[in-house]
Every structure is written in structure tokens, then in C-alpha cells.
Amino acid sequence: MLNPAWFLDELDRHRIGCITGVPCSYISGLYSMLEDGTRPYFPATSEGEAVAIAAGAWLAGSRGLVLAQNSGLGNMVNPLSSLTEPFEIPVILGVSRRGWPAGTDEPQHALMGQITPDLLRLLGIHTEKLALDQAAAARQLSHAAGRCDERRSMAFVLEKGVLDNAVPPAEVAEPEPLPPPAVRVLRAGPRPTRAQVLESWLALGISRPTVATTGYTSRELYGLDDRDGHFYLVGSMGCAPALAGGLAFAGLPVTVLDGDGALLMRMGSLATLARHVRTPFLHVVLDNGRHESTGGQRTNSGGVDFAAAALACGYRAAWRCDGREAVTAALREAVAHHDGCVLVHCLVRPGVAAKPPRPKDRLPDLALRFRTHVTDNFAVAEGGSGGYSIRP
Ligand SMILES: Cc1ncc(C[n+]2csc(CCOP(=O)(O)OP(=O)(O)O)c2C)c(N)n1
């Protein structure tokens, strides 16, 4: 059996700067240590969100570990197959194995217990059972860190009893939530298209890492102005805010350009970001009420007040704007905020002028270009205030 304190020290030794995930009772001792607030731990609302956070950590120059129960493996399949694998962004997974040995656990875990290692391998991820013996486990963690340098992910299957659970849960004092501020409503000018909002953002000339969501938003941004500091999330719809979160947790200022369909897909990220982001984080929602990139089918966004939802989750400020001038004014005000998440909900006209281009470079090259830009140009936090330290 491994000591969780030793395990966490090993992670630190291997510069695994960002730990995220969703709990499992098999490794509750490890979570108790993480929850005491002394580690760079960012609990996620879903395991898929956690994979995107860990991917963001790598893009910020660090390494990310996702801890999860195997029941959450299904939630990870999308970002593991359409984000980390095609972009060659390495993540380390620690997946507990409920339902194993066969017949020893609750029925809802039986099938996943059987197929966990095969499923991970099917996703192309090198998978090993974490050893009970400290020296062997240390070698495995070194191996995982080495694979990160080669831009390859690795998964550890955590069987029952691998980590000592005799650690009492940490007492975490919850601050009293403050009443949310009011949404600022702005109306001025004709309703813009998505491309016009992107132009308004670019015209502000703010140089910060910018993550664009799946589909036409990424493609239009690429077509308008391809920059090293742009990350085009061509797959993994809904994961842009979480990926941006992985960057922000490292102390970076970030902008995320999101869609209404995409945000609705992983709304839990609003709570994760509000809780952990301490850097300037601008979340722009381009709400055309449509899944325009797949042919214009309706989303469920009609009447959804994304600005109020963000404030209810703990964002510091939020705007709802209708009209091109309103968008510009809201973006100007929003970038002046320097202490956490703000959201600008832009009502946009459906429509796309011409088929926007797709990024021409190889996805792994785009990821490396972005990472190099970020690590060369932005200072990252040295721990504390929500940031994790990144050491060369
Ligand atoms: C997980 C996942 N589900 C579905 C898709 C297919 N898909 C790609 S873009 C898109 C629509 C996105 O809608 P929205 O975020 O509102 O942006 P818009 O296309 O309107 O700009 C869909 C459904 C996908 N790529 N990934």
C-alpha cells in the first residue's frame, strides 16, 4: 500500500503542477490530502472537464494529472479522443477500478470494472496498474513524466487498496457566498454576426492567450487573424472554458470565445472556473441560438440568461449585449477586470458569409506553437492565489 503523502511528493518531484479530477472512495485518503488546500488541486465538475483542464496545464508549460473513478471514463472519452490525442497533448490519468475483481462490487460497476484497461488502451493510452510497492511505483511515475516529454499520455489503473485511505477528510471552511452583482445590459447598434464580434475582439488589440470553441468560431478566428496565441479547439465541443481554465490556474490571463451550444454542453465549467480562477479571464459567449457549424439546428439557448448563470456560479461581472456597439463597449469594460472570471453574453445573428477556412497546420504543431508562445511571453504564478508554479 502506498502512502498518499509520498505519492503527492513524487508528483511534485516530477513537476506535475496541476491535479484535477472527480473523487472516488477507493482513493479518498489522497483526496483528503488534496483538499487541505496546500496543493495545486482543482476539483472538476466532470471527468471530461478535468481532461481539458489537464490539457490546458500542459499548454501552460506544466503537466496535468486527472484523478477519476472508472465510472467517469465515459465522460473522458471525448476529450481523450478529440483533444489530447490529435493535438498530442500529454495528460496523466489515475483511474480507480471499481468493479474489480469481478463479482466483488456493486452491479453498476461490473461492466466498467471488466473493460477499464482495455478501454484506455483502445483510446491509444499506455496503461499500467499502479504498483503497491513504493520503489516500483516511483519508477512508473518517472516513466509517466518521461512520456509527457515525448508528448504521450499515460494511465494508471488504481486498484482497491493501492493508496492508504486512513487520512481523515480535511476541514475546509467555506466562505459565505456574496449576493451576485447585477447583469449589465447593453443595447446599441445592429445585432452583429459571430464574425463581427470576433473582429471587435481582435480590434481591441489585447494580447492574451485566446481559446476558440469548436466549429465556425475557431475557423472564423483563424480566417480573420491566425496568431501564435490562438488555440483552435477543433474538436471536444464544450471543453474550451475548461482548457482555458487549465491555463488560467497557472496564473495566465485568458480569453475564451465560446458558443451557446458548446457552453450548454458543459455548463458545470462556470462553477469550476469561478471557484479557482484568480487571473483576468474573459469568457465571451457567441449566442446565435443555433448549432450553426452543423447546419443551423436550434440549441436550447432561447431565453437562457448566460450572464445571470455565470454570476450565480460566482463570476465577478457579466454583460448581456445586443448590438455591435454594445458588444464593443462590453468587451472594453470586461478586459478592464483583473481579478477573475467575467462573461460577455453576445446575442449574434445566425449566418456565415462564406465557408470559413480550417487551420492548415498539423494539430500537434498548433499545440506546440501555442505552448511556446505562452511560455515565452507570459509569466506564470509561483504558487498561491490559485496559481500553480511551473518550474523549468
Ligand atoms: C462532443 C461533440 N458533439 C458534437 C459535435 C458536433 N458539433 C461540432 S460544432 C457543433 C455546434 C456548436 O454549436 P455552438 O457552440 O452553438 O456554435 P456555432 O456552431 O453556432 O458557432 C456541433 C454540434 C462535436 N464536434 N463534438
The ligand as a MOL file (V3000), in Angstrom:
LIG
                    3D

  0  0  0     0  0            999 V3000
M  V30 BEGIN CTAB
M  V30 COUNTS 26 27 0 0 0
M  V30 BEGIN ATOM
M  V30 1 C -18.8600 16.4340 -28.3280 0
M  V30 2 C -19.2770 16.8940 -29.6750 0
M  V30 3 N -20.5900 16.8340 -30.0050 0
M  V30 4 C -20.9900 17.2850 -31.2330 0
M  V30 5 C -20.0940 17.7920 -32.1130 0
M  V30 6 C -20.5480 18.2970 -33.4840 0
M  V30 7 N -20.5540 19.7750 -33.4880 0 CHG=1
M  V30 8 C -19.4660 20.4950 -33.8800 0
M  V30 9 S -19.7070 22.1360 -33.8040 0
M  V30 10 C -21.2800 21.9100 -33.2470 0
M  V30 11 C -22.1790 23.0790 -32.9940 0
M  V30 12 C -21.6370 24.0330 -31.9600 0
M  V30 13 O -22.6700 24.9550 -31.6280 0
M  V30 14 P -22.3490 26.3090 -30.9400 0
M  V30 15 O -21.4220 26.1040 -29.8360 0
M  V30 16 O -23.6400 26.9810 -30.6220 0
M  V30 17 O -21.5460 27.1280 -32.0350 0
M  V30 18 P -21.9510 27.5850 -33.5450 0
M  V30 19 O -21.7710 26.3850 -34.4060 0
M  V30 20 O -23.3610 28.0600 -33.5360 0
M  V30 21 O -20.9760 28.6630 -33.8360 0
M  V30 22 C -21.6040 20.5530 -33.1060 0
M  V30 23 C -22.9070 20.0630 -32.6240 0
M  V30 24 C -18.7270 17.8010 -31.7180 0
M  V30 25 N -17.7550 18.2570 -32.5180 0
M  V30 26 N -18.3600 17.3600 -30.5070 0
M  V30 END ATOM
M  V30 BEGIN BOND
M  V30 1 1 1 2
M  V30 2 1 2 3
M  V30 3 2 2 26
M  V30 4 2 3 4
M  V30 5 1 4 5
M  V30 6 1 5 6
M  V30 7 2 5 24
M  V30 8 1 6 7
M  V30 9 2 7 8
M  V30 10 1 7 22
M  V30 11 1 8 9
M  V30 12 1 9 10
M  V30 13 1 10 11
M  V30 14 2 10 22
M  V30 15 1 11 12
M  V30 16 1 12 13
M  V30 17 1 13 14
M  V30 18 2 14 15
M  V30 19 1 14 16
M  V30 20 1 14 17
M  V30 21 1 17 18
M  V30 22 2 18 19
M  V30 23 1 18 20
M  V30 24 1 18 21
M  V30 25 1 22 23
M  V30 26 1 24 25
M  V30 27 1 24 26
M  V30 END BOND
M  V30 END CTAB
M  END
